[in-house]
Amino acid sequence: MTGDERWDAPLFQSIAWFLGDNDTGSVMYDSETCGCYDGLTVDGPNLNQGAESTLALVSTLQHARTLASRRTQA
């Protein structure tokens, strides 16, 4: 949001976490429901899909879209 590039790496790390770069290698995004699992346990994701988790994913992806848009305009 600020345009400060020091936030780019943590943003990409967050996206990677949702896509499986986490402690159990679990993809946290459910492509059938477009939701996000509630949490990560030692056995993999908690398969509940609460609003908070889905909103965290959506917000992360929105920030990535903004970053990509800003880079293509530069």
mmCIF file of the N, C-alpha and C atoms, coordinates in Angstrom:
data_MODEL
# 
_entry.id   MODEL 
# 
loop_
_atom_site.group_PDB 
_atom_site.id 
_atom_site.type_symbol 
_atom_site.label_atom_id 
_atom_site.label_alt_id 
_atom_site.label_comp_id 
_atom_site.label_asym_id 
_atom_site.label_entity_id 
_atom_site.label_seq_id 
_atom_site.pdbx_PDB_ins_code 
_atom_site.Cartn_x 
_atom_site.Cartn_y 
_atom_site.Cartn_z 
_atom_site.occupancy 
_atom_site.B_iso_or_equiv 
_atom_site.pdbx_formal_charge 
_atom_site.auth_seq_id 
_atom_site.auth_comp_id 
_atom_site.auth_asym_id 
_atom_site.auth_atom_id 
_atom_site.pdbx_PDB_model_num 
ATOM 1   N N  . MET A 1 1  ? 0.814   -1.178  0.000   1.00 0.00 ? 1  MET A N  1 
ATOM 2   C CA . MET A 1 1  ? 0.000   0.000   0.000   1.00 0.00 ? 1  MET A CA 1 
ATOM 3   C C  . MET A 1 1  ? 0.871   1.261   0.000   1.00 0.00 ? 1  MET A C  1 
ATOM 4   N N  . THR A 1 2  ? 1.971   1.209   0.725   1.00 0.00 ? 2  THR A N  1 
ATOM 5   C CA . THR A 1 2  ? 2.839   2.381   0.836   1.00 0.00 ? 2  THR A CA 1 
ATOM 6   C C  . THR A 1 2  ? 3.785   2.507   -0.354  1.00 0.00 ? 2  THR A C  1 
ATOM 7   N N  . GLY A 1 3  ? 3.973   1.405   -1.074  1.00 0.00 ? 3  GLY A N  1 
ATOM 8   C CA . GLY A 1 3  ? 4.942   1.412   -2.155  1.00 0.00 ? 3  GLY A CA 1 
ATOM 9   C C  . GLY A 1 3  ? 6.358   1.113   -1.681  1.00 0.00 ? 3  GLY A C  1 
ATOM 10  N N  . ASP A 1 4  ? 6.530   0.926   -0.391  1.00 0.00 ? 4  ASP A N  1 
ATOM 11  C CA . ASP A 1 4  ? 7.836   0.628   0.177   1.00 0.00 ? 4  ASP A CA 1 
ATOM 12  C C  . ASP A 1 4  ? 8.198   -0.826  -0.148  1.00 0.00 ? 4  ASP A C  1 
ATOM 13  N N  . GLU A 1 5  ? 9.269   -1.017  -0.886  1.00 0.00 ? 5  GLU A N  1 
ATOM 14  C CA . GLU A 1 5  ? 9.651   -2.345  -1.367  1.00 0.00 ? 5  GLU A CA 1 
ATOM 15  C C  . GLU A 1 5  ? 10.064  -3.314  -0.270  1.00 0.00 ? 5  GLU A C  1 
ATOM 16  N N  . ARG A 1 6  ? 10.302  -2.829  0.935   1.00 0.00 ? 6  ARG A N  1 
ATOM 17  C CA . ARG A 1 6  ? 10.694  -3.762  2.003   1.00 0.00 ? 6  ARG A CA 1 
ATOM 18  C C  . ARG A 1 6  ? 9.556   -4.711  2.374   1.00 0.00 ? 6  ARG A C  1 
ATOM 19  N N  . TRP A 1 7  ? 8.334   -4.407  1.947   1.00 0.00 ? 7  TRP A N  1 
ATOM 20  C CA . TRP A 1 7  ? 7.186   -5.270  2.231   1.00 0.00 ? 7  TRP A CA 1 
ATOM 21  C C  . TRP A 1 7  ? 6.957   -6.315  1.143   1.00 0.00 ? 7  TRP A C  1 
ATOM 22  N N  . ASP A 1 8  ? 7.661   -6.226  0.034   1.00 0.00 ? 8  ASP A N  1 
ATOM 23  C CA . ASP A 1 8  ? 7.448   -7.174  -1.071  1.00 0.00 ? 8  ASP A CA 1 
ATOM 24  C C  . ASP A 1 8  ? 7.781   -8.607  -0.677  1.00 0.00 ? 8  ASP A C  1 
ATOM 25  N N  . ALA A 1 9  ? 8.927   -8.830  -0.070  1.00 0.00 ? 9  ALA A N  1 
ATOM 26  C CA . ALA A 1 9  ? 9.346   -10.195 0.285   1.00 0.00 ? 9  ALA A CA 1 
ATOM 27  C C  . ALA A 1 9  ? 8.371   -10.850 1.273   1.00 0.00 ? 9  ALA A C  1 
ATOM 28  N N  . PRO A 1 10 ? 7.941   -10.145 2.339   1.00 0.00 ? 10 PRO A N  1 
ATOM 29  C CA . PRO A 1 10 ? 6.961   -10.772 3.237   1.00 0.00 ? 10 PRO A CA 1 
ATOM 30  C C  . PRO A 1 10 ? 5.628   -11.073 2.542   1.00 0.00 ? 10 PRO A C  1 
ATOM 31  N N  . LEU A 1 11 ? 5.241   -10.247 1.581   1.00 0.00 ? 11 LEU A N  1 
ATOM 32  C CA . LEU A 1 11 ? 4.017   -10.511 0.831   1.00 0.00 ? 11 LEU A CA 1 
ATOM 33  C C  . LEU A 1 11 ? 4.157   -11.811 0.042   1.00 0.00 ? 11 LEU A C  1 
ATOM 34  N N  . PHE A 1 12 ? 5.266   -11.977 -0.653  1.00 0.00 ? 12 PHE A N  1 
ATOM 35  C CA . PHE A 1 12 ? 5.484   -13.203 -1.426  1.00 0.00 ? 12 PHE A CA 1 
ATOM 36  C C  . PHE A 1 12 ? 5.598   -14.418 -0.506  1.00 0.00 ? 12 PHE A C  1 
ATOM 37  N N  . GLN A 1 13 ? 6.194   -14.238 0.666   1.00 0.00 ? 13 GLN A N  1 
ATOM 38  C CA . GLN A 1 13 ? 6.301   -15.323 1.634   1.00 0.00 ? 13 GLN A CA 1 
ATOM 39  C C  . GLN A 1 13 ? 4.905   -15.735 2.119   1.00 0.00 ? 13 GLN A C  1 
ATOM 40  N N  . SER A 1 14 ? 4.027   -14.779 2.316   1.00 0.00 ? 14 SER A N  1 
ATOM 41  C CA . SER A 1 14 ? 2.661   -15.077 2.745   1.00 0.00 ? 14 SER A CA 1 
ATOM 42  C C  . SER A 1 14 ? 1.899   -15.843 1.673   1.00 0.00 ? 14 SER A C  1 
ATOM 43  N N  . ILE A 1 15 ? 2.034   -15.425 0.437   1.00 0.00 ? 15 ILE A N  1 
ATOM 44  C CA . ILE A 1 15 ? 1.378   -16.135 -0.661  1.00 0.00 ? 15 ILE A CA 1 
ATOM 45  C C  . ILE A 1 15 ? 1.889   -17.564 -0.738  1.00 0.00 ? 15 ILE A C  1 
ATOM 46  N N  . ALA A 1 16 ? 3.198   -17.721 -0.642  1.00 0.00 ? 16 ALA A N  1 
ATOM 47  C CA . ALA A 1 16 ? 3.793   -19.060 -0.696  1.00 0.00 ? 16 ALA A CA 1 
ATOM 48  C C  . ALA A 1 16 ? 3.294   -19.925 0.453   1.00 0.00 ? 16 ALA A C  1 
ATOM 49  N N  . TRP A 1 17 ? 3.108   -19.335 1.634   1.00 0.00 ? 17 TRP A N  1 
ATOM 50  C CA . TRP A 1 17 ? 2.602   -20.092 2.777   1.00 0.00 ? 17 TRP A CA 1 
ATOM 51  C C  . TRP A 1 17 ? 1.219   -20.663 2.466   1.00 0.00 ? 17 TRP A C  1 
ATOM 52  N N  . PHE A 1 18 ? 0.338   -19.841 1.920   1.00 0.00 ? 18 PHE A N  1 
ATOM 53  C CA . PHE A 1 18 ? -1.001  -20.308 1.563   1.00 0.00 ? 18 PHE A CA 1 
ATOM 54  C C  . PHE A 1 18 ? -0.944  -21.414 0.499   1.00 0.00 ? 18 PHE A C  1 
ATOM 55  N N  . LEU A 1 19 ? 0.050   -21.349 -0.369  1.00 0.00 ? 19 LEU A N  1 
ATOM 56  C CA . LEU A 1 19 ? 0.144   -22.315 -1.476  1.00 0.00 ? 19 LEU A CA 1 
ATOM 57  C C  . LEU A 1 19 ? 0.980   -23.547 -1.142  1.00 0.00 ? 19 LEU A C  1 
ATOM 58  N N  . GLY A 1 20 ? 1.394   -23.693 0.118   1.00 0.00 ? 20 GLY A N  1 
ATOM 59  C CA . GLY A 1 20 ? 2.044   -24.924 0.532   1.00 0.00 ? 20 GLY A CA 1 
ATOM 60  C C  . GLY A 1 20 ? 3.450   -24.795 1.064   1.00 0.00 ? 20 GLY A C  1 
ATOM 61  N N  . ASP A 1 21 ? 4.035   -23.610 1.034   1.00 0.00 ? 21 ASP A N  1 
ATOM 62  C CA . ASP A 1 21 ? 5.373   -23.432 1.590   1.00 0.00 ? 21 ASP A CA 1 
ATOM 63  C C  . ASP A 1 21 ? 5.234   -23.132 3.083   1.00 0.00 ? 21 ASP A C  1 
ATOM 64  N N  . ASN A 1 22 ? 4.803   -24.165 3.814   1.00 0.00 ? 22 ASN A N  1 
ATOM 65  C CA . ASN A 1 22 ? 4.601   -24.040 5.256   1.00 0.00 ? 22 ASN A CA 1 
ATOM 66  C C  . ASN A 1 22 ? 5.151   -25.304 5.920   1.00 0.00 ? 22 ASN A C  1 
ATOM 67  N N  . ASP A 1 23 ? 5.017   -25.411 7.208   1.00 0.00 ? 23 ASP A N  1 
ATOM 68  C CA . ASP A 1 23 ? 5.654   -26.504 7.960   1.00 0.00 ? 23 ASP A CA 1 
ATOM 69  C C  . ASP A 1 23 ? 5.244   -27.902 7.517   1.00 0.00 ? 23 ASP A C  1 
ATOM 70  N N  . THR A 1 24 ? 4.018   -28.070 7.035   1.00 0.00 ? 24 THR A N  1 
ATOM 71  C CA . THR A 1 24 ? 3.567   -29.405 6.630   1.00 0.00 ? 24 THR A CA 1 
ATOM 72  C C  . THR A 1 24 ? 3.440   -29.555 5.120   1.00 0.00 ? 24 THR A C  1 
ATOM 73  N N  . GLY A 1 25 ? 3.776   -28.513 4.373   1.00 0.00 ? 25 GLY A N  1 
ATOM 74  C CA . GLY A 1 25 ? 3.669   -28.581 2.915   1.00 0.00 ? 25 GLY A CA 1 
ATOM 75  C C  . GLY A 1 25 ? 2.226   -28.641 2.435   1.00 0.00 ? 25 GLY A C  1 
ATOM 76  N N  . SER A 1 26 ? 1.316   -28.103 3.238   1.00 0.00 ? 26 SER A N  1 
ATOM 77  C CA . SER A 1 26 ? -0.110  -28.165 2.934   1.00 0.00 ? 26 SER A CA 1 
ATOM 78  C C  . SER A 1 26 ? -0.589  -26.920 2.201   1.00 0.00 ? 26 SER A C  1 
ATOM 79  N N  . VAL A 1 27 ? -1.306  -27.126 1.112   1.00 0.00 ? 27 VAL A N  1 
ATOM 80  C CA . VAL A 1 27 ? -1.956  -26.012 0.427   1.00 0.00 ? 27 VAL A CA 1 
ATOM 81  C C  . VAL A 1 27 ? -3.163  -25.614 1.272   1.00 0.00 ? 27 VAL A C  1 
ATOM 82  N N  . MET A 1 28 ? -3.252  -24.352 1.620   1.00 0.00 ? 28 MET A N  1 
ATOM 83  C CA . MET A 1 28 ? -4.313  -23.874 2.499   1.00 0.00 ? 28 MET A CA 1 
ATOM 84  C C  . MET A 1 28 ? -5.513  -23.331 1.738   1.00 0.00 ? 28 MET A C  1 
ATOM 85  N N  . TYR A 1 29 ? -5.413  -23.220 0.433   1.00 0.00 ? 29 TYR A N  1 
ATOM 86  C CA . TYR A 1 29 ? -6.479  -22.715 -0.415  1.00 0.00 ? 29 TYR A CA 1 
ATOM 87  C C  . TYR A 1 29 ? -7.250  -23.891 -0.999  1.00 0.00 ? 29 TYR A C  1 
ATOM 88  N N  . ASP A 1 30 ? -8.571  -23.840 -0.914  1.00 0.00 ? 30 ASP A N  1 
ATOM 89  C CA . ASP A 1 30 ? -9.430  -24.880 -1.475  1.00 0.00 ? 30 ASP A CA 1 
ATOM 90  C C  . ASP A 1 30 ? -9.976  -24.378 -2.807  1.00 0.00 ? 30 ASP A C  1 
ATOM 91  N N  . SER A 1 31 ? -9.485  -24.929 -3.901  1.00 0.00 ? 31 SER A N  1 
ATOM 92  C CA . SER A 1 31 ? -9.874  -24.436 -5.229  1.00 0.00 ? 31 SER A CA 1 
ATOM 93  C C  . SER A 1 31 ? -11.331 -24.741 -5.564  1.00 0.00 ? 31 SER A C  1 
ATOM 94  N N  . GLU A 1 32 ? -11.940 -25.720 -4.902  1.00 0.00 ? 32 GLU A N  1 
ATOM 95  C CA . GLU A 1 32 ? -13.350 -26.026 -5.165  1.00 0.00 ? 32 GLU A CA 1 
ATOM 96  C C  . GLU A 1 32 ? -14.281 -24.994 -4.546  1.00 0.00 ? 32 GLU A C  1 
ATOM 97  N N  . THR A 1 33 ? -13.966 -24.525 -3.354  1.00 0.00 ? 33 THR A N  1 
ATOM 98  C CA . THR A 1 33 ? -14.836 -23.572 -2.663  1.00 0.00 ? 33 THR A CA 1 
ATOM 99  C C  . THR A 1 33 ? -14.314 -22.141 -2.758  1.00 0.00 ? 33 THR A C  1 
ATOM 100 N N  . CYS A 1 34 ? -13.070 -21.991 -3.184  1.00 0.00 ? 34 CYS A N  1 
ATOM 101 C CA . CYS A 1 34 ? -12.369 -20.698 -3.198  1.00 0.00 ? 34 CYS A CA 1 
ATOM 102 C C  . CYS A 1 34 ? -12.201 -20.150 -1.781  1.00 0.00 ? 34 CYS A C  1 
ATOM 103 N N  . GLY A 1 35 ? -12.223 -21.037 -0.804  1.00 0.00 ? 35 GLY A N  1 
ATOM 104 C CA . GLY A 1 35 ? -12.027 -20.650 0.582   1.00 0.00 ? 35 GLY A CA 1 
ATOM 105 C C  . GLY A 1 35 ? -10.629 -20.995 1.045   1.00 0.00 ? 35 GLY A C  1 
ATOM 106 N N  . CYS A 1 36 ? -10.391 -20.713 2.297   1.00 0.00 ? 36 CYS A N  1 
ATOM 107 C CA . CYS A 1 36 ? -9.089  -20.981 2.899   1.00 0.00 ? 36 CYS A CA 1 
ATOM 108 C C  . CYS A 1 36 ? -9.304  -21.745 4.193   1.00 0.00 ? 36 CYS A C  1 
ATOM 109 N N  . TYR A 1 37 ? -8.476  -22.743 4.426   1.00 0.00 ? 37 TYR A N  1 
ATOM 110 C CA . TYR A 1 37 ? -8.597  -23.529 5.641   1.00 0.00 ? 37 TYR A CA 1 
ATOM 111 C C  . TYR A 1 37 ? -8.241  -22.689 6.865   1.00 0.00 ? 37 TYR A C  1 
ATOM 112 N N  . ASP A 1 38 ? -8.837  -23.055 7.999   1.00 0.00 ? 38 ASP A N  1 
ATOM 113 C CA . ASP A 1 38 ? -8.731  -22.239 9.214   1.00 0.00 ? 38 ASP A CA 1 
ATOM 114 C C  . ASP A 1 38 ? -7.372  -22.222 9.883   1.00 0.00 ? 38 ASP A C  1 
ATOM 115 N N  . GLY A 1 39 ? -6.622  -23.248 9.756   1.00 0.00 ? 39 GLY A N  1 
ATOM 116 C CA . GLY A 1 39 ? -5.352  -23.263 10.460  1.00 0.00 ? 39 GLY A CA 1 
ATOM 117 C C  . GLY A 1 39 ? -4.528  -24.457 10.061  1.00 0.00 ? 39 GLY A C  1 
ATOM 118 N N  . LEU A 1 40 ? -3.314  -24.476 10.533  1.00 0.00 ? 40 LEU A N  1 
ATOM 119 C CA . LEU A 1 40 ? -2.378  -25.533 10.200  1.00 0.00 ? 40 LEU A CA 1 
ATOM 120 C C  . LEU A 1 40 ? -2.030  -26.290 11.479  1.00 0.00 ? 40 LEU A C  1 
ATOM 121 N N  . THR A 1 41 ? -2.238  -27.597 11.458  1.00 0.00 ? 41 THR A N  1 
ATOM 122 C CA . THR A 1 41 ? -1.906  -28.439 12.602  1.00 0.00 ? 41 THR A CA 1 
ATOM 123 C C  . THR A 1 41 ? -0.735  -29.336 12.207  1.00 0.00 ? 41 THR A C  1 
ATOM 124 N N  . VAL A 1 42 ? -0.215  -30.115 13.143  1.00 0.00 ? 42 VAL A N  1 
ATOM 125 C CA . VAL A 1 42 ? 0.883   -31.020 12.822  1.00 0.00 ? 42 VAL A CA 1 
ATOM 126 C C  . VAL A 1 42 ? 0.458   -32.074 11.805  1.00 0.00 ? 42 VAL A C  1 
ATOM 127 N N  . ASP A 1 43 ? -0.836  -32.321 11.694  1.00 0.00 ? 43 ASP A N  1 
ATOM 128 C CA . ASP A 1 43 ? -1.358  -33.307 10.747  1.00 0.00 ? 43 ASP A CA 1 
ATOM 129 C C  . ASP A 1 43 ? -1.806  -32.704 9.426   1.00 0.00 ? 43 ASP A C  1 
ATOM 130 N N  . GLY A 1 44 ? -1.647  -31.405 9.261   1.00 0.00 ? 44 GLY A N  1 
ATOM 131 C CA . GLY A 1 44 ? -2.088  -30.737 8.046   1.00 0.00 ? 44 GLY A CA 1 
ATOM 132 C C  . GLY A 1 44 ? -3.125  -29.683 8.376   1.00 0.00 ? 44 GLY A C  1 
ATOM 133 N N  . PRO A 1 45 ? -3.850  -29.216 7.355   1.00 0.00 ? 45 PRO A N  1 
ATOM 134 C CA . PRO A 1 45 ? -4.785  -28.118 7.598   1.00 0.00 ? 45 PRO A CA 1 
ATOM 135 C C  . PRO A 1 45 ? -6.011  -28.542 8.396   1.00 0.00 ? 45 PRO A C  1 
ATOM 136 N N  . ASN A 1 46 ? -6.510  -27.601 9.186   1.00 0.00 ? 46 ASN A N  1 
ATOM 137 C CA . ASN A 1 46 ? -7.823  -27.733 9.801   1.00 0.00 ? 46 ASN A CA 1 
ATOM 138 C C  . ASN A 1 46 ? -8.799  -27.413 8.669   1.00 0.00 ? 46 ASN A C  1 
ATOM 139 N N  . LEU A 1 47 ? -9.624  -28.345 8.288   1.00 0.00 ? 47 LEU A N  1 
ATOM 140 C CA . LEU A 1 47 ? -10.429 -28.212 7.075   1.00 0.00 ? 47 LEU A CA 1 
ATOM 141 C C  . LEU A 1 47 ? -11.629 -27.287 7.203   1.00 0.00 ? 47 LEU A C  1 
ATOM 142 N N  . ASN A 1 48 ? -11.857 -26.710 8.383   1.00 0.00 ? 48 ASN A N  1 
ATOM 143 C CA . ASN A 1 48 ? -12.887 -25.680 8.484   1.00 0.00 ? 48 ASN A CA 1 
ATOM 144 C C  . ASN A 1 48 ? -12.467 -24.499 7.622   1.00 0.00 ? 48 ASN A C  1 
ATOM 145 N N  . GLN A 1 49 ? -13.432 -23.785 7.106   1.00 0.00 ? 49 GLN A N  1 
ATOM 146 C CA . GLN A 1 49 ? -13.129 -22.623 6.267   1.00 0.00 ? 49 GLN A CA 1 
ATOM 147 C C  . GLN A 1 49 ? -13.910 -21.417 6.778   1.00 0.00 ? 49 GLN A C  1 
ATOM 148 N N  . GLY A 1 50 ? -13.377 -20.793 7.799   1.00 0.00 ? 50 GLY A N  1 
ATOM 149 C CA . GLY A 1 50 ? -14.030 -19.629 8.379   1.00 0.00 ? 50 GLY A CA 1 
ATOM 150 C C  . GLY A 1 50 ? -13.780 -18.372 7.572   1.00 0.00 ? 50 GLY A C  1 
ATOM 151 N N  . ALA A 1 51 ? -14.583 -17.378 7.858   1.00 0.00 ? 51 ALA A N  1 
ATOM 152 C CA . ALA A 1 51 ? -14.473 -16.105 7.142   1.00 0.00 ? 51 ALA A CA 1 
ATOM 153 C C  . ALA A 1 51 ? -13.112 -15.453 7.353   1.00 0.00 ? 51 ALA A C  1 
ATOM 154 N N  . GLU A 1 52 ? -12.590 -15.538 8.570   1.00 0.00 ? 52 GLU A N  1 
ATOM 155 C CA . GLU A 1 52 ? -11.324 -14.864 8.853   1.00 0.00 ? 52 GLU A CA 1 
ATOM 156 C C  . GLU A 1 52 ? -10.202 -15.399 7.983   1.00 0.00 ? 52 GLU A C  1 
ATOM 157 N N  . SER A 1 53 ? -10.148 -16.709 7.824   1.00 0.00 ? 53 SER A N  1 
ATOM 158 C CA . SER A 1 53 ? -9.085  -17.320 7.024   1.00 0.00 ? 53 SER A CA 1 
ATOM 159 C C  . SER A 1 53 ? -9.222  -16.947 5.555   1.00 0.00 ? 53 SER A C  1 
ATOM 160 N N  . THR A 1 54 ? -10.444 -17.013 5.060   1.00 0.00 ? 54 THR A N  1 
ATOM 161 C CA . THR A 1 54 ? -10.679 -16.672 3.660   1.00 0.00 ? 54 THR A CA 1 
ATOM 162 C C  . THR A 1 54 ? -10.369 -15.203 3.407   1.00 0.00 ? 54 THR A C  1 
ATOM 163 N N  . LEU A 1 55 ? -10.750 -14.331 4.340   1.00 0.00 ? 55 LEU A N  1 
ATOM 164 C CA . LEU A 1 55 ? -10.452 -12.905 4.179   1.00 0.00 ? 55 LEU A CA 1 
ATOM 165 C C  . LEU A 1 55 ? -8.957  -12.632 4.243   1.00 0.00 ? 55 LEU A C  1 
ATOM 166 N N  . ALA A 1 56 ? -8.232  -13.394 5.048   1.00 0.00 ? 56 ALA A N  1 
ATOM 167 C CA . ALA A 1 56 ? -6.767  -13.237 5.098   1.00 0.00 ? 56 ALA A CA 1 
ATOM 168 C C  . ALA A 1 56 ? -6.158  -13.582 3.745   1.00 0.00 ? 56 ALA A C  1 
ATOM 169 N N  . LEU A 1 57 ? -6.643  -14.662 3.136   1.00 0.00 ? 57 LEU A N  1 
ATOM 170 C CA . LEU A 1 57 ? -6.151  -15.040 1.805   1.00 0.00 ? 57 LEU A CA 1 
ATOM 171 C C  . LEU A 1 57 ? -6.513  -13.987 0.769   1.00 0.00 ? 57 LEU A C  1 
ATOM 172 N N  . VAL A 1 58 ? -7.770  -13.556 0.771   1.00 0.00 ? 58 VAL A N  1 
ATOM 173 C CA . VAL A 1 58 ? -8.222  -12.557 -0.210  1.00 0.00 ? 58 VAL A CA 1 
ATOM 174 C C  . VAL A 1 58 ? -7.421  -11.266 -0.066  1.00 0.00 ? 58 VAL A C  1 
ATOM 175 N N  . SER A 1 59 ? -7.215  -10.822 1.153   1.00 0.00 ? 59 SER A N  1 
ATOM 176 C CA . SER A 1 59 ? -6.447  -9.596  1.390   1.00 0.00 ? 59 SER A CA 1 
ATOM 177 C C  . SER A 1 59 ? -5.011  -9.734  0.887   1.00 0.00 ? 59 SER A C  1 
ATOM 178 N N  . THR A 1 60 ? -4.397  -10.872 1.154   1.00 0.00 ? 60 THR A N  1 
ATOM 179 C CA . THR A 1 60 ? -3.032  -11.114 0.691   1.00 0.00 ? 60 THR A CA 1 
ATOM 180 C C  . THR A 1 60 ? -2.962  -11.068 -0.830  1.00 0.00 ? 60 THR A C  1 
ATOM 181 N N  . LEU A 1 61 ? -3.918  -11.710 -1.487  1.00 0.00 ? 61 LEU A N  1 
ATOM 182 C CA . LEU A 1 61 ? -3.927  -11.731 -2.955  1.00 0.00 ? 61 LEU A CA 1 
ATOM 183 C C  . LEU A 1 61 ? -4.231  -10.350 -3.532  1.00 0.00 ? 61 LEU A C  1 
ATOM 184 N N  . GLN A 1 62 ? -5.060  -9.562  -2.854  1.00 0.00 ? 62 GLN A N  1 
ATOM 185 C CA . GLN A 1 62 ? -5.326  -8.196  -3.307  1.00 0.00 ? 62 GLN A CA 1 
ATOM 186 C C  . GLN A 1 62 ? -4.065  -7.344  -3.240  1.00 0.00 ? 62 GLN A C  1 
ATOM 187 N N  . HIS A 1 63 ? -3.305  -7.507  -2.182  1.00 0.00 ? 63 HIS A N  1 
ATOM 188 C CA . HIS A 1 63 ? -2.043  -6.764  -2.076  1.00 0.00 ? 63 HIS A CA 1 
ATOM 189 C C  . HIS A 1 63 ? -1.083  -7.185  -3.187  1.00 0.00 ? 63 HIS A C  1 
ATOM 190 N N  . ALA A 1 64 ? -1.058  -8.468  -3.505  1.00 0.00 ? 64 ALA A N  1 
ATOM 191 C CA . ALA A 1 64 ? -0.198  -8.949  -4.594  1.00 0.00 ? 64 ALA A CA 1 
ATOM 192 C C  . ALA A 1 64 ? -0.646  -8.363  -5.927  1.00 0.00 ? 64 ALA A C  1 
ATOM 193 N N  . ARG A 1 65 ? -1.941  -8.291  -6.149  1.00 0.00 ? 65 ARG A N  1 
ATOM 194 C CA . ARG A 1 65 ? -2.448  -7.709  -7.404  1.00 0.00 ? 65 ARG A CA 1 
ATOM 195 C C  . ARG A 1 65 ? -2.065  -6.236  -7.501  1.00 0.00 ? 65 ARG A C  1 
ATOM 196 N N  . THR A 1 66 ? -2.183  -5.521  -6.392  1.00 0.00 ? 66 THR A N  1 
ATOM 197 C CA . THR A 1 66 ? -1.801  -4.108  -6.378  1.00 0.00 ? 66 THR A CA 1 
ATOM 198 C C  . THR A 1 66 ? -0.321  -3.953  -6.695  1.00 0.00 ? 66 THR A C  1 
ATOM 199 N N  . LEU A 1 67 ? 0.503   -4.802  -6.102  1.00 0.00 ? 67 LEU A N  1 
ATOM 200 C CA . LEU A 1 67 ? 1.942   -4.755  -6.362  1.00 0.00 ? 67 LEU A CA 1 
ATOM 201 C C  . LEU A 1 67 ? 2.236   -5.043  -7.824  1.00 0.00 ? 67 LEU A C  1 
ATOM 202 N N  . ALA A 1 68 ? 1.605   -6.064  -8.375  1.00 0.00 ? 68 ALA A N  1 
ATOM 203 C CA . ALA A 1 68 ? 1.832   -6.409  -9.782  1.00 0.00 ? 68 ALA A CA 1 
ATOM 204 C C  . ALA A 1 68 ? 1.387   -5.273  -10.699 1.00 0.00 ? 68 ALA A C  1 
ATOM 205 N N  . SER A 1 69 ? 0.272   -4.664  -10.377 1.00 0.00 ? 69 SER A N  1 
ATOM 206 C CA . SER A 1 69 ? -0.231  -3.548  -11.171 1.00 0.00 ? 69 SER A CA 1 
ATOM 207 C C  . SER A 1 69 ? 0.724   -2.364  -11.122 1.00 0.00 ? 69 SER A C  1 
ATOM 208 N N  . ARG A 1 70 ? 1.227   -2.092  -9.934  1.00 0.00 ? 70 ARG A N  1 
ATOM 209 C CA . ARG A 1 70 ? 2.163   -0.976  -9.762  1.00 0.00 ? 70 ARG A CA 1 
ATOM 210 C C  . ARG A 1 70 ? 3.449   -1.216  -10.545 1.00 0.00 ? 70 ARG A C  1 
ATOM 211 N N  . ARG A 1 71 ? 3.901   -2.486  -10.571 1.00 0.00 ? 71 ARG A N  1 
ATOM 212 C CA . ARG A 1 71 ? 5.143   -2.800  -11.284 1.00 0.00 ? 71 ARG A CA 1 
ATOM 213 C C  . ARG A 1 71 ? 4.963   -2.716  -12.803 1.00 0.00 ? 71 ARG A C  1 
ATOM 214 N N  . THR A 1 72 ? 3.791   -3.063  -13.322 1.00 0.00 ? 72 THR A N  1 
ATOM 215 C CA . THR A 1 72 ? 3.586   -3.002  -14.771 1.00 0.00 ? 72 THR A CA 1 
ATOM 216 C C  . THR A 1 72 ? 3.418   -1.571  -15.245 1.00 0.00 ? 72 THR A C  1 
ATOM 217 N N  . GLN A 1 73 ? 3.017   -0.676  -14.349 1.00 0.00 ? 73 GLN A N  1 
ATOM 218 C CA . GLN A 1 73 ? 2.846   0.731   -14.705 1.00 0.00 ? 73 GLN A CA 1 
ATOM 219 C C  . GLN A 1 73 ? 4.148   1.514   -14.622 1.00 0.00 ? 73 GLN A C  1 
ATOM 220 N N  . ALA A 1 74 ? 5.111   0.938   -13.923 1.00 0.00 ? 74 ALA A N  1 
ATOM 221 C CA . ALA A 1 74 ? 6.385   1.653   -13.729 1.00 0.00 ? 74 ALA A CA 1 
ATOM 222 C C  . ALA A 1 74 ? 7.264   1.582   -14.957 1.00 0.00 ? 74 ALA A C  1 
# 
